[in-house]
Amino acid sequence: MSCMGPEMRFLVRQPVIVPPDFSLTDQGFAPEVPSARYLGKFKTTFYWVVDENDYNQSRTVPLYDDEGNLLGKFPSAFVQDFKREAAAKLRDGRCISYLKRAGRAQVVDRFLGTGGFKLTELSSIAVDPRVIPMGSLVYIPQAENVTVDGKRLTGLFRAHDIGSAVKGKHIDIFVGSKDNCEAFQLAGVRSAGNVDVYVLE
């Protein structure tokens, strides 16, 4: 016999998400963007291009390209960071993306995202596709305060990538050079901090 009879009733209150005030018109969005859906507060992290020039240790760890050819031997710390960030620039100027499933690198003109997308620094983000569909246009108002090389960001990003650690309400911003993280920090957009996230529809 159940200890809760039919006369027992429970009211489950859903959390109310109140978006911060902002106007699409004030932000200069194009007329074809009809609305923005507020998704709430998201944890923010950053990923970047690992530069081989920053590593001076002995070159002992081999990396192979997608066809199984040896790209060369590299410092172990460089290889470890490259596998985590999935984008690197070699001393000879070539750019490589990490193919996690194959455990190999691919020489590219533009760094690879997920599902055929290419990454653009300060514009591409990694998301959990169960929360933000791939290819979505995302607006982060706090990012409008970020200035890199004298240029102020628009706060607009594209969902071009996913990440094994990017789950739920979490976005990972592709900043290009690691030095660009400082511009975000100065603007108050900190790693492991929270920002407001809208999807433009």
Helices and strands as residue ranges (DSSP letters): E 36-47, E 50-51, G 52-54, E 61-64, E 70-74, H 76-85, E 87-89, E 95-99, E 104-108, E 124-126, E 137-139, G 141-145, E 147-148, E 151-152, E 156-161, E 170-174, G 178-180, H 181-186, E 193-200
